[in-house]
Amino acid sequence: MKKILISVAMTVLALPVFAQNAAPARLAVIDVQRVLNTSVAGKAAQDRLKKLQDDKMTRANKLQDDIKALDTEINTKKLSLSEDKLADLQKQLADRQVALQRFGQDADKELGEARDKELLALENKIKPVIDQIGKEMGLAAIFNKFESGLVYASDAIDITDTVIKRFNDTTQSAENAGQPPAQPAATKKQ
């Protein structure tokens, strides 16, 4: 019995030694959508995309107005126009409707490409910031909170606010210097 108690005591005393040798497995999560919506660079990207979208909508509305005007002209004058002139106006109407449809498809494609380009540029700017924060905090992994399959993550491991602040600081200091944002300098832990 005495040997068992000594074995248990030795095991209990040895656990902290083994635990110190194991690398910490600290995890964190980031709400990427919140970073995109609240960071200065994310808001600027959204503003550029919104302007492009508004420009496309203005152009589409003008095309639709032209189609409505031509359709109204056809309906009001169809009894007084010759068959050739009526056929010509109907062909113009059909051509404009096809042009509007093509414009819509091209606009969707262009908006998608612009969105992808903006997101890639933001990702390239923010990745070094996230990497640096992960190293500074001694994290083993950082997950995208809502796209990684997580069902629950404690607010205690959410570093989104830290990432947003550091990302804003990095992008603003780079803009003030007139240069693209550089990777933050590594800091040594003591």
N, C-alpha and C positions, 0 to 999 in steps of 0.2 A: 504494500500500500504506500509505503514511504517512497519507493522508487517511482511510482506512478505520479505522486504529487510533485516530486522533483522534476520529472519529465514535463509535466504540465506547466510548472513554473518556468522552466527553461524555455519552453515554446512561447509562452506569453511574453517573456522578457526579450526573446529574439525577434518577435514580430516587428517592433519599431525599427530594428536594424535592417530587416529585409525591405520594409516599406520605404526607407530612406534611399535605398539603392534603386528602386523602381522609378522610372521616369513618370512625372505627373501626367495624367491623362485629362487635362482640363479642356473643356469644350466651350464654344461660344456660338451664338447665332447672330445673323444680321438680317434685318428687314430691308432687302434690296429695293423694293418698291418705295419705301419711305425715304431711302437715301436719294433715289431718283427724283422724288417729288419735293423734297425739302432742301437739298443741297443747292448751292448757288449755281454750280455747273449744270446740275440736272434741270433746274428751272430755266436756265438759258437755253438748253437743248429743247425743252418743251416749248418755249416761246418761238424758237426757230421753226419747229415742226408745225406749230399752230399757225404761224404766218404763211407758211407754204400751203397748208390746208385751206386757209382763208382765201388765198390767191386762186387756188384751184376752184373753190366754191364760187367765187365771184365770176370766174370765166365760165363755169358750167351754167350759172344763173343767166348770164348774158346769152349763151347759146340757147337755153330754154326760152328766153324772152323772144329771141329771133324766130324760133320755131312757132311759138304762140302767135306772133304777129303774122307770120306767113300763113298759118292755118286760118286765122281770122280773115285775112285777105281772100283766101280761097273760098271760104264759106260765104262771105258777103258778096263776092263778085262772080260766083260760079255760074249764075244764070245769065250774066251779061258778057262773059268771056267766051272767046272762040274755043273750040275743042283743043286746038294746038296750044293756045296760051294756057288753058287750064291744065293740060297734061304737063306742060313745062313747069308750072308752079307746083304741081303735085310731085314731080321728079325732084325739084329743088327741096321740097319739104322732106321727102324720103332721104335725100342725100344729107340734109342737115341732121335728121334723126340718127342716121348712121354715124355721122361725124360726132354727135354728142355721145353716143354709145362708146365709140372708140376713145374719145377724150376721157370719159369716165374710167375706162380700163387703163389707159395710160397714166392717168392721175393716181389711181390706186397703186399701180406698180411703182410710180415715182415716189409716192408717199411712203410705201413700204421700204423701198431702198434707202430713202432718207432716214427713216426711223432706225433701220438696221445700222446705218453708218453712224448715226448719233450715239446709239447704244454701244457700239464697238469702241468709239472714241472715249466715251465715259468709262467703259470697262478698262480700257488701257490706262486711263488716268487714275482710277481708284484702286486697281489691283495692287500697285506698290504700297499704297497707304494701308490697305487691309493686311498685306504681308508684314509690314513693319509693326503694326499694332499687335498682330499675332505673335511676333517674335518678342516684343517688349513685354507682353503679358504672359509669356510662356505657355501659349495655347498649343494643344496638340492638333486641333481641328476647328475650323470655323465653317458653319453651315449657313446656306441661304434658308432663312427661317420658313418660308412658305413653299419653296420649290424643291426642298430636299426630302420630302416625304415625312417630315416631322409632324406629329399630331399635337404635341405639346412641348413647349420650351419655357422654362422659368424666366421671368424678367431679370433674374440675377445673372444670367449668362448672356443676356442681350446687349451687345456692344454697338448697336446701331447709332446711338447718340454720339459716342466717341468717334466712330468712323465719319459721321457727318461733320462734326466739328473739325477733325483733322483734315478731311477732304476739302472743306471750305477754306481752311487756313492755307493749305497747300496750293489750291487753285488760285486763291486771291493773291498770295504772295508771288506766284508765278506770273499772274496777269500784271501786277504792279511792276515787276521786273521786265515785262515785255517778252518773256520766254515761256515755252511750254513747261508745265509742271514737271519737276524732276522727282526722282524717287527720294523719299525722306532719308536723311542720314541715319545710319544705324547707331543705336545707343547701347552701351555696355551695361549689363546688369552686374551688380556687385554683390 
